[in-house]
Amino acid sequence: MSEQNSKWGLNLKVVMCPKCGKEQPRVRRPKNLRQALWGGYTCESCGTEMDKFGKEIIKK
Ligand SMILES: [Zn+2]
């Protein structure tokens, strides 16, 4: 994590799923270690994983 990301890492805006547009709950429950460490969401509607800014995470 860069200094800039850690400084501005708290995203207070509502995050919406990049795929289906569903608003993600403000209080998140990390589904895996990466989400616990870095923040992020898993869309309850379509299962898309995204980071805390609502950018889709492409799994490799
Ligand atoms: Zn979705």
N, CA, C, O and the ligand as a Tripos MOL2 file, in Angstrom:
@<TRIPOS>MOLECULE
protein
  241   239    61     0     0
PROTEIN
NO_CHARGES

@<TRIPOS>ATOM
      1 N           0.8610   -1.2020    0.0000 N.3       1 MET1
      2 CA          0.0000    0.0000    0.0000 C.3       1 MET1
      3 C           0.8840    1.2330    0.0000 C.2       1 MET1
      4 O           1.7910    1.3560    0.8230 O.2       1 MET1
      5 N           0.6220    2.1280   -0.9070 N.am      2 SER2
      6 CA          1.4310    3.3380   -0.9560 C.3       2 SER2
      7 C           1.0010    4.3090    0.1150 C.2       2 SER2
      8 O          -0.0820    4.1880    0.6870 O.2       2 SER2
      9 N           1.8510    5.2630    0.3780 N.am      3 GLU3
     10 CA          1.5250    6.2700    1.3790 C.3       3 GLU3
     11 C           0.2390    7.0030    1.0030 C.2       3 GLU3
     12 O          -0.6000    7.2990    1.8540 O.2       3 GLU3
     13 N           0.1110    7.2830   -0.2700 N.am      4 GLN4
     14 CA         -1.0650    8.0230   -0.7090 C.3       4 GLN4
     15 C          -2.3450    7.2190   -0.4750 C.2       4 GLN4
     16 O          -3.3630    7.7540   -0.0360 O.2       4 GLN4
     17 N          -2.2710    5.9430   -0.7740 N.am      5 ASN5
     18 CA         -3.4600    5.1240   -0.5950 C.3       5 ASN5
     19 C          -3.8400    4.9990    0.8660 C.2       5 ASN5
     20 O          -5.0230    5.0210    1.2070 O.2       5 ASN5
     21 N          -2.8490    4.8690    1.7300 N.am      6 SER6
     22 CA         -3.1800    4.7110    3.1280 C.3       6 SER6
     23 C          -3.7440    6.0090    3.6880 C.2       6 SER6
     24 O          -4.5750    5.9980    4.5960 O.2       6 SER6
     25 N          -3.2820    7.1310    3.1360 N.am      7 LYS7
     26 CA         -3.7530    8.4160    3.6210 C.3       7 LYS7
     27 C          -5.1920    8.6740    3.2000 C.2       7 LYS7
     28 O          -5.9970    9.2000    3.9690 O.2       7 LYS7
     29 N          -5.4950    8.3000    1.9870 N.am      8 TRP8
     30 CA         -6.8320    8.5810    1.4480 C.3       8 TRP8
     31 C          -7.6650    7.3140    1.3380 C.2       8 TRP8
     32 O          -8.6450    7.2610    0.5960 O.2       8 TRP8
     33 N          -7.2660    6.3100    2.0770 N.am      9 GLY9
     34 CA         -7.9050    5.0120    1.9080 C.3       9 GLY9
     35 C          -9.3310    4.9390    2.4090 C.2       9 GLY9
     36 O         -10.0870    4.0630    1.9910 O.2       9 GLY9
     37 N          -9.7120    5.8410    3.2950 N.am     10 LEU10
     38 CA        -11.0780    5.7880    3.7960 C.3      10 LEU10
     39 C         -12.0190    6.4410    2.7900 C.2      10 LEU10
     40 O         -12.0170    7.6580    2.6010 O.2      10 LEU10
     41 N         -12.7880    5.6290    2.1770 N.am     11 ASN11
     42 CA        -13.7200    6.1320    1.1700 C.3      11 ASN11
     43 C         -15.0870    6.3110    1.8220 C.2      11 ASN11
     44 O         -15.7390    5.3390    2.2040 O.2      11 ASN11
     45 N         -15.5020    7.5450    1.9410 N.am     12 LEU12
     46 CA        -16.7540    7.8150    2.6450 C.3      12 LEU12
     47 C         -17.9560    7.8590    1.7050 C.2      12 LEU12
     48 O         -19.1020    7.9690    2.1420 O.2      12 LEU12
     49 N         -17.6740    7.7720    0.4220 N.am     13 LYS13
     50 CA        -18.7810    7.7760   -0.5220 C.3      13 LYS13
     51 C         -19.3810    6.3780   -0.6180 C.2      13 LYS13
     52 O         -18.7430    5.3730   -0.3050 O.2      13 LYS13
     53 N         -20.5880    6.3580   -1.0480 N.am     14 VAL14
     54 CA        -21.2300    5.0660   -1.2730 C.3      14 VAL14
     55 C         -20.5570    4.3900   -2.4570 C.2      14 VAL14
     56 O         -20.3720    4.9880   -3.5170 O.2      14 VAL14
     57 N         -20.2010    3.1560   -2.2540 N.am     15 VAL15
     58 CA        -19.5760    2.3880   -3.3270 C.3      15 VAL15
     59 C         -20.6500    1.5770   -4.0270 C.2      15 VAL15
     60 O         -21.4710    0.9190   -3.3890 O.2      15 VAL15
     61 N         -20.6290    1.6350   -5.3260 N.am     16 MET16
     62 CA        -21.6080    0.8620   -6.0800 C.3      16 MET16
     63 C         -20.9130   -0.1770   -6.9310 C.2      16 MET16
     64 O         -19.8050    0.0350   -7.4240 O.2      16 MET16
     65 N         -21.5680   -1.2780   -7.0910 N.am     17 CYS17
     66 CA        -21.0200   -2.3700   -7.8770 C.3      17 CYS17
     67 C         -20.7910   -1.9120   -9.3120 C.2      17 CYS17
     68 O         -21.6890   -1.3440   -9.9330 O.2      17 CYS17
     69 N         -19.5880   -2.1570   -9.8430 N.am     18 PRO18
     70 CA        -19.2930   -1.7400  -11.2190 C.3      18 PRO18
     71 C         -20.0770   -2.5480  -12.2530 C.2      18 PRO18
     72 O         -20.2020   -2.1380  -13.4060 O.2      18 PRO18
     73 N         -20.5920   -3.6740  -11.8400 N.am     19 LYS19
     74 CA        -21.3110   -4.5360  -12.7940 C.3      19 LYS19
     75 C         -22.8050   -4.2770  -12.7810 C.2      19 LYS19
     76 O         -23.4120   -4.0600  -13.8300 O.2      19 LYS19
     77 N         -23.4010   -4.2980  -11.5950 N.am     20 CYS20
     78 CA        -24.8610   -4.2110  -11.5410 C.3      20 CYS20
     79 C         -25.3390   -2.9250  -10.8860 C.2      20 CYS20
     80 O         -26.5330   -2.6250  -10.9160 O.2      20 CYS20
     81 N         -24.4300   -2.1620  -10.2960 N.am     21 GLY21
     82 CA        -24.8060   -0.8690   -9.7440 C.3      21 GLY21
     83 C         -25.4120   -0.9230   -8.3630 C.2      21 GLY21
     84 O         -25.8730    0.0970   -7.8510 O.2      21 GLY21
     85 N         -25.4220   -2.0800   -7.7560 N.am     22 LYS22
     86 CA        -25.9830   -2.1850   -6.4150 C.3      22 LYS22
     87 C         -25.0880   -1.4550   -5.4120 C.2      22 LYS22
     88 O         -23.8650   -1.5900   -5.4380 O.2      22 LYS22
     89 N         -25.7090   -0.6940   -4.5440 N.am     23 GLU23
     90 CA        -24.9340   -0.0180   -3.5040 C.3      23 GLU23
     91 C         -24.4320   -1.0330   -2.4910 C.2      23 GLU23
     92 O         -25.1620   -1.9170   -2.0420 O.2      23 GLU23
     93 N         -23.1750   -0.8770   -2.1540 N.am     24 GLN24
     94 CA        -22.5890   -1.7930   -1.1830 C.3      24 GLN24
     95 C         -22.7720   -1.2260    0.2230 C.2      24 GLN24
     96 O         -22.6750   -0.0160    0.4270 O.2      24 GLN24
     97 N         -23.0340   -2.0950    1.1800 N.am     25 PRO25
     98 CA        -23.2700   -1.6280    2.5530 C.3      25 PRO25
     99 C         -22.0510   -0.9290    3.1210 C.2      25 PRO25
    100 O         -20.9220   -1.3690    2.9060 O.2      25 PRO25
    101 N         -22.2720    0.1470    3.8380 N.am     26 ARG26
    102 CA        -21.1800    0.9090    4.4280 C.3      26 ARG26
    103 C         -20.3820    0.0470    5.4100 C.2      26 ARG26
    104 O         -19.1510    0.0610    5.4260 O.2      26 ARG26
    105 N         -21.1160   -0.6900    6.2120 N.am     27 VAL27
    106 CA        -20.4360   -1.5820    7.1510 C.3      27 VAL27
    107 C         -20.2010   -2.9070    6.4510 C.2      27 VAL27
    108 O         -21.1310   -3.6550    6.1480 O.2      27 VAL27
    109 N         -18.9490   -3.1660    6.2090 N.am     28 ARG28
    110 CA        -18.6540   -4.3520    5.4260 C.3      28 ARG28
    111 C         -18.1920   -5.4840    6.3160 C.2      28 ARG28
    112 O         -17.6830   -5.2740    7.4170 O.2      28 ARG28
    113 N         -18.3750   -6.6400    5.8290 N.am     29 ARG29
    114 CA        -17.9180   -7.8260    6.5310 C.3      29 ARG29
    115 C         -16.9440   -8.5310    5.6080 C.2      29 ARG29
    116 O         -17.3500   -9.1800    4.6450 O.2      29 ARG29
    117 N         -15.6740   -8.4060    5.8970 N.am     30 PRO30
    118 CA        -14.6740   -8.9740    4.9700 C.3      30 PRO30
    119 C         -14.9090  -10.4510    4.7160 C.2      30 PRO30
    120 O         -15.1150  -11.2370    5.6400 O.2      30 PRO30
    121 N         -14.8740  -10.8040    3.4530 N.am     31 LYS31
    122 CA        -15.1390  -12.1910    3.0820 C.3      31 LYS31
    123 C         -13.8550  -12.9970    2.9800 C.2      31 LYS31
    124 O         -13.8910  -14.2270    2.9350 O.2      31 LYS31
    125 N         -12.7410  -12.3220    2.9440 N.am     32 ASN32
    126 CA        -11.4790  -13.0350    2.8610 C.3      32 ASN32
    127 C         -10.3770  -12.1510    3.4190 C.2      32 ASN32
    128 O         -10.6050  -10.9980    3.7840 O.2      32 ASN32
    129 N          -9.1920  -12.7080    3.4760 N.am     33 LEU33
    130 CA         -8.0780  -11.9960    4.1030 C.3      33 LEU33
    131 C          -7.7510  -10.7090    3.3610 C.2      33 LEU33
    132 O          -7.4290   -9.6940    3.9780 O.2      33 LEU33
    133 N          -7.8320  -10.7540    2.0440 N.am     34 ARG34
    134 CA         -7.4880   -9.5620    1.2800 C.3      34 ARG34
    135 C          -8.4420   -8.4130    1.6070 C.2      34 ARG34
    136 O          -8.0190   -7.2670    1.7580 O.2      34 ARG34
    137 N          -9.7290   -8.7320    1.7130 N.am     35 GLN35
    138 CA        -10.6780   -7.6770    2.0400 C.3      35 GLN35
    139 C         -10.4450   -7.1620    3.4470 C.2      35 GLN35
    140 O         -10.5970   -5.9670    3.7040 O.2      35 GLN35
    141 N         -10.0810   -8.0450    4.3540 N.am     36 ALA36
    142 CA         -9.8220   -7.6210    5.7220 C.3      36 ALA36
    143 C          -8.6240   -6.6850    5.7790 C.2      36 ALA36
    144 O          -8.5980   -5.7350    6.5610 O.2      36 ALA36
    145 N          -7.6360   -6.9680    4.9400 N.am     37 LEU37
    146 CA         -6.4170   -6.1650    4.9590 C.3      37 LEU37
    147 C          -6.5690   -4.8810    4.1710 C.2      37 LEU37
    148 O          -6.1320   -3.8230    4.6230 O.2      37 LEU37
    149 N          -7.1740   -4.9570    3.0110 N.am     38 TRP38
    150 CA         -7.1420   -3.8470    2.0760 C.3      38 TRP38
    151 C          -8.4870   -3.1520    1.9330 C.2      38 TRP38
    152 O          -8.5840   -2.0960    1.3080 O.2      38 TRP38
    153 N          -9.4970   -3.7330    2.4980 N.am     39 GLY39
    154 CA        -10.8190   -3.1970    2.2620 C.3      39 GLY39
    155 C         -11.3500   -3.7020    0.9430 C.2      39 GLY39
    156 O         -10.6210   -4.2740    0.1330 O.2      39 GLY39
    157 N         -12.6160   -3.4820    0.7450 N.am     40 GLY40
    158 CA        -13.2020   -3.9740   -0.4820 C.3      40 GLY40
    159 C         -14.5360   -4.6280   -0.1970 C.2      40 GLY40
    160 O         -14.9380   -4.8110    0.9520 O.2      40 GLY40
    161 N         -15.1990   -4.9680   -1.2690 N.am     41 TYR41
    162 CA        -16.5430   -5.4920   -1.1260 C.3      41 TYR41
    163 C         -16.7410   -6.6600   -2.0610 C.2      41 TYR41
    164 O         -16.0720   -6.7810   -3.0870 O.2      41 TYR41
    165 N         -17.6550   -7.5030   -1.6940 N.am     42 THR42
    166 CA        -18.1620   -8.4970   -2.6280 C.3      42 THR42
    167 C         -19.6450   -8.2100   -2.8000 C.2      42 THR42
    168 O         -20.4120   -8.2400   -1.8370 O.2      42 THR42
    169 N         -20.0310   -7.9380   -4.0040 N.am     43 CYS43
    170 CA        -21.4190   -7.5780   -4.2740 C.3      43 CYS43
    171 C         -22.3460   -8.7120   -3.8590 C.2      43 CYS43
    172 O         -22.1540   -9.8640   -4.2470 O.2      43 CYS43
    173 N         -23.3530   -8.3670   -3.0660 N.am     44 GLU44
    174 CA        -24.2880   -9.4020   -2.6330 C.3      44 GLU44
    175 C         -25.2140   -9.8090   -3.7610 C.2      44 GLU44
    176 O         -25.8270  -10.8760   -3.7390 O.2      44 GLU44
    177 N         -25.2970   -8.9330   -4.7430 N.am     45 SER45
    178 CA        -26.2430   -9.1880   -5.8280 C.3      45 SER45
    179 C         -25.6480  -10.0760   -6.9130 C.2      45 SER45
    180 O         -26.2760  -11.0350   -7.3590 O.2      45 SER45
    181 N         -24.4220   -9.7430   -7.3330 N.am     46 CYS46
    182 CA        -23.8570  -10.4860   -8.4580 C.3      46 CYS46
    183 C         -22.5220  -11.1350   -8.1370 C.2      46 CYS46
    184 O         -21.9640  -11.8580   -8.9620 O.2      46 CYS46
    185 N         -22.0040  -10.8740   -6.9240 N.am     47 GLY47
    186 CA        -20.7930  -11.5630   -6.5120 C.3      47 GLY47
    187 C         -19.5130  -10.9530   -7.0290 C.2      47 GLY47
    188 O         -18.4370  -11.5170   -6.8320 O.2      47 GLY47
    189 N         -19.6060   -9.8080   -7.6910 N.am     48 THR48
    190 CA        -18.4020   -9.1520   -8.1900 C.3      48 THR48
    191 C         -17.5750   -8.6360   -7.0210 C.2      48 THR48
    192 O         -18.1000   -8.0160   -6.0950 O.2      48 THR48
    193 N         -16.2960   -8.8970   -7.0790 N.am     49 GLU49
    194 CA        -15.4080   -8.3470   -6.0680 C.3      49 GLU49
    195 C         -14.8920   -6.9980   -6.5190 C.2      49 GLU49
    196 O         -14.5510   -6.8080   -7.6860 O.2      49 GLU49
    197 N         -14.8380   -6.0790   -5.5990 N.am     50 MET50
    198 CA        -14.3310   -4.7470   -5.9270 C.3      50 MET50
    199 C         -13.5040   -4.2380   -4.7660 C.2      50 MET50
    200 O         -13.6180   -4.7100   -3.6350 O.2      50 MET50
    201 N         -12.6680   -3.2620   -5.0770 N.am     51 ASP51
    202 CA        -11.8960   -2.6740   -3.9960 C.3      51 ASP51
    203 C         -12.7350   -1.6140   -3.3000 C.2      51 ASP51
    204 O         -13.9070   -1.4170   -3.6230 O.2      51 ASP51
    205 N         -12.1240   -0.9430   -2.3510 N.am     52 LYS52
    206 CA        -12.9070   -0.0240   -1.5270 C.3      52 LYS52
    207 C         -13.3800    1.2010   -2.2980 C.2      52 LYS52
    208 O         -14.1980    1.9770   -1.8040 O.2      52 LYS52
    209 N         -12.8680    1.3670   -3.4960 N.am     53 PHE53
    210 CA        -13.3150    2.4910   -4.3210 C.3      53 PHE53
    211 C         -14.3660    2.0600   -5.3410 C.2      53 PHE53
    212 O         -14.8340    2.8660   -6.1440 O.2      53 PHE53
    213 N         -14.7210    0.8080   -5.3000 N.am     54 GLY54
    214 CA        -15.7340    0.3160   -6.2280 C.3      54 GLY54
    215 C         -15.1760   -0.0650   -7.5770 C.2      54 GLY54
    216 O         -15.9040   -0.1260   -8.5680 O.2      54 GLY54
    217 N         -13.8710   -0.3230   -7.6150 N.am     55 LYS55
    218 CA        -13.2560   -0.7520   -8.8630 C.3      55 LYS55
    219 C         -13.2030   -2.2730   -8.8810 C.2      55 LYS55
    220 O         -12.7470   -2.9100   -7.9320 O.2      55 LYS55
    221 N         -13.6730   -2.8260   -9.9660 N.am     56 GLU56
    222 CA        -13.7380   -4.2710  -10.0280 C.3      56 GLU56
    223 C         -12.3500   -4.8980   -9.9230 C.2      56 GLU56
    224 O         -11.3800   -4.4200  -10.5110 O.2      56 GLU56
    225 N         -12.2900   -5.9780   -9.1590 N.am     57 ILE57
    226 CA        -11.0380   -6.7070   -9.0140 C.3      57 ILE57
    227 C         -11.0910   -7.9010   -9.9550 C.2      57 ILE57
    228 O         -11.9400   -8.7840   -9.8310 O.2      57 ILE57
    229 N         -10.1730   -7.8980  -10.8810 N.am     58 ILE58
    230 CA        -10.1110   -9.0110  -11.8310 C.3      58 ILE58
    231 C          -9.1970  -10.0770  -11.2570 C.2      58 ILE58
    232 O          -8.0120   -9.8530  -11.0120 O.2      58 ILE58
    233 N          -9.7810  -11.2250  -11.0550 N.am     59 LYS59
    234 CA         -8.9760  -12.3320  -10.5320 C.3      59 LYS59
    235 C          -8.1650  -12.9530  -11.6520 C.2      59 LYS59
    236 O          -8.6600  -13.1530  -12.7610 O.2      59 LYS59
    237 N          -6.9140  -13.2560  -11.3460 N.am     60 LYS60
    238 CA         -6.0810  -13.8710  -12.3560 C.3      60 LYS60
    239 C          -6.0460  -15.3790  -12.1620 C.2      60 LYS60
    240 O          -5.3870  -16.0840  -12.9260 O.2      60 LYS60
    241 ZN        -23.1290   -6.4300   -8.4230 Zn       61 ZN61
@<TRIPOS>BOND
     1     1     2 1
     2     2     3 1
     3     3     4 2
     4     3     5 am
     5     5     6 1
     6     6     7 1
     7     7     8 2
     8     7     9 am
     9     9    10 1
    10    10    11 1
    11    11    12 2
    12    11    13 am
    13    13    14 1
    14    14    15 1
    15    15    16 2
    16    15    17 am
    17    17    18 1
    18    18    19 1
    19    19    20 2
    20    19    21 am
    21    21    22 1
    22    22    23 1
    23    23    24 2
    24    23    25 am
    25    25    26 1
    26    26    27 1
    27    27    28 2
    28    27    29 am
    29    29    30 1
    30    30    31 1
    31    31    32 2
    32    31    33 am
    33    33    34 1
    34    34    35 1
    35    35    36 2
    36    35    37 am
    37    37    38 1
    38    38    39 1
    39    39    40 2
    40    39    41 am
    41    41    42 1
    42    42    43 1
    43    43    44 2
    44    43    45 am
    45    45    46 1
    46    46    47 1
    47    47    48 2
    48    47    49 am
    49    49    50 1
    50    50    51 1
    51    51    52 2
    52    51    53 am
    53    53    54 1
    54    54    55 1
    55    55    56 2
    56    55    57 am
    57    57    58 1
    58    58    59 1
    59    59    60 2
    60    59    61 am
    61    61    62 1
    62    62    63 1
    63    63    64 2
    64    63    65 am
    65    65    66 1
    66    66    67 1
    67    67    68 2
    68    67    69 am
    69    69    70 1
    70    70    71 1
    71    71    72 2
    72    71    73 am
    73    73    74 1
    74    74    75 1
    75    75    76 2
    76    75    77 am
    77    77    78 1
    78    78    79 1
    79    79    80 2
    80    79    81 am
    81    81    82 1
    82    82    83 1
    83    83    84 2
    84    83    85 am
    85    85    86 1
    86    86    87 1
    87    87    88 2
    88    87    89 am
    89    89    90 1
    90    90    91 1
    91    91    92 2
    92    91    93 am
    93    93    94 1
    94    94    95 1
    95    95    96 2
    96    95    97 am
    97    97    98 1
    98    98    99 1
    99    99   100 2
   100    99   101 am
   101   101   102 1
   102   102   103 1
   103   103   104 2
   104   103   105 am
   105   105   106 1
   106   106   107 1
   107   107   108 2
   108   107   109 am
   109   109   110 1
   110   110   111 1
   111   111   112 2
   112   111   113 am
   113   113   114 1
   114   114   115 1
   115   115   116 2
   116   115   117 am
   117   117   118 1
   118   118   119 1
   119   119   120 2
   120   119   121 am
   121   121   122 1
   122   122   123 1
   123   123   124 2
   124   123   125 am
   125   125   126 1
   126   126   127 1
   127   127   128 2
   128   127   129 am
   129   129   130 1
   130   130   131 1
   131   131   132 2
   132   131   133 am
   133   133   134 1
   134   134   135 1
   135   135   136 2
   136   135   137 am
   137   137   138 1
   138   138   139 1
   139   139   140 2
   140   139   141 am
   141   141   142 1
   142   142   143 1
   143   143   144 2
   144   143   145 am
   145   145   146 1
   146   146   147 1
   147   147   148 2
   148   147   149 am
   149   149   150 1
   150   150   151 1
   151   151   152 2
   152   151   153 am
   153   153   154 1
   154   154   155 1
   155   155   156 2
   156   155   157 am
   157   157   158 1
   158   158   159 1
   159   159   160 2
   160   159   161 am
   161   161   162 1
   162   162   163 1
   163   163   164 2
   164   163   165 am
   165   165   166 1
   166   166   167 1
   167   167   168 2
   168   167   169 am
   169   169   170 1
   170   170   171 1
   171   171   172 2
   172   171   173 am
   173   173   174 1
   174   174   175 1
   175   175   176 2
   176   175   177 am
   177   177   178 1
   178   178   179 1
   179   179   180 2
   180   179   181 am
   181   181   182 1
   182   182   183 1
   183   183   184 2
   184   183   185 am
   185   185   186 1
   186   186   187 1
   187   187   188 2
   188   187   189 am
   189   189   190 1
   190   190   191 1
   191   191   192 2
   192   191   193 am
   193   193   194 1
   194   194   195 1
   195   195   196 2
   196   195   197 am
   197   197   198 1
   198   198   199 1
   199   199   200 2
   200   199   201 am
   201   201   202 1
   202   202   203 1
   203   203   204 2
   204   203   205 am
   205   205   206 1
   206   206   207 1
   207   207   208 2
   208   207   209 am
   209   209   210 1
   210   210   211 1
   211   211   212 2
   212   211   213 am
   213   213   214 1
   214   214   215 1
   215   215   216 2
   216   215   217 am
   217   217   218 1
   218   218   219 1
   219   219   220 2
   220   219   221 am
   221   221   222 1
   222   222   223 1
   223   223   224 2
   224   223   225 am
   225   225   226 1
   226   226   227 1
   227   227   228 2
   228   227   229 am
   229   229   230 1
   230   230   231 1
   231   231   232 2
   232   231   233 am
   233   233   234 1
   234   234   235 1
   235   235   236 2
   236   235   237 am
   237   237   238 1
   238   238   239 1
   239   239   240 2
@<TRIPOS>SUBSTRUCTURE
     1 MET1         2 RESIDUE 1 A MET
     2 SER2         6 RESIDUE 1 A SER
     3 GLU3        10 RESIDUE 1 A GLU
     4 GLN4        14 RESIDUE 1 A GLN
     5 ASN5        18 RESIDUE 1 A ASN
     6 SER6        22 RESIDUE 1 A SER
     7 LYS7        26 RESIDUE 1 A LYS
     8 TRP8        30 RESIDUE 1 A TRP
     9 GLY9        34 RESIDUE 1 A GLY
    10 LEU10       38 RESIDUE 1 A LEU
    11 ASN11       42 RESIDUE 1 A ASN
    12 LEU12       46 RESIDUE 1 A LEU
    13 LYS13       50 RESIDUE 1 A LYS
    14 VAL14       54 RESIDUE 1 A VAL
    15 VAL15       58 RESIDUE 1 A VAL
    16 MET16       62 RESIDUE 1 A MET
    17 CYS17       66 RESIDUE 1 A CYS
    18 PRO18       70 RESIDUE 1 A PRO
    19 LYS19       74 RESIDUE 1 A LYS
    20 CYS20       78 RESIDUE 1 A CYS
    21 GLY21       82 RESIDUE 1 A GLY
    22 LYS22       86 RESIDUE 1 A LYS
    23 GLU23       90 RESIDUE 1 A GLU
    24 GLN24       94 RESIDUE 1 A GLN
    25 PRO25       98 RESIDUE 1 A PRO
    26 ARG26      102 RESIDUE 1 A ARG
    27 VAL27      106 RESIDUE 1 A VAL
    28 ARG28      110 RESIDUE 1 A ARG
    29 ARG29      114 RESIDUE 1 A ARG
    30 PRO30      118 RESIDUE 1 A PRO
    31 LYS31      122 RESIDUE 1 A LYS
    32 ASN32      126 RESIDUE 1 A ASN
    33 LEU33      130 RESIDUE 1 A LEU
    34 ARG34      134 RESIDUE 1 A ARG
    35 GLN35      138 RESIDUE 1 A GLN
    36 ALA36      142 RESIDUE 1 A ALA
    37 LEU37      146 RESIDUE 1 A LEU
    38 TRP38      150 RESIDUE 1 A TRP
    39 GLY39      154 RESIDUE 1 A GLY
    40 GLY40      158 RESIDUE 1 A GLY
    41 TYR41      162 RESIDUE 1 A TYR
    42 THR42      166 RESIDUE 1 A THR
    43 CYS43      170 RESIDUE 1 A CYS
    44 GLU44      174 RESIDUE 1 A GLU
    45 SER45      178 RESIDUE 1 A SER
    46 CYS46      182 RESIDUE 1 A CYS
    47 GLY47      186 RESIDUE 1 A GLY
    48 THR48      190 RESIDUE 1 A THR
    49 GLU49      194 RESIDUE 1 A GLU
    50 MET50      198 RESIDUE 1 A MET
    51 ASP51      202 RESIDUE 1 A ASP
    52 LYS52      206 RESIDUE 1 A LYS
    53 PHE53      210 RESIDUE 1 A PHE
    54 GLY54      214 RESIDUE 1 A GLY
    55 LYS55      218 RESIDUE 1 A LYS
    56 GLU56      222 RESIDUE 1 A GLU
    57 ILE57      226 RESIDUE 1 A ILE
    58 ILE58      230 RESIDUE 1 A ILE
    59 LYS59      234 RESIDUE 1 A LYS
    60 LYS60      238 RESIDUE 1 A LYS
    61 ZN61       241 GROUP 0 **** ****
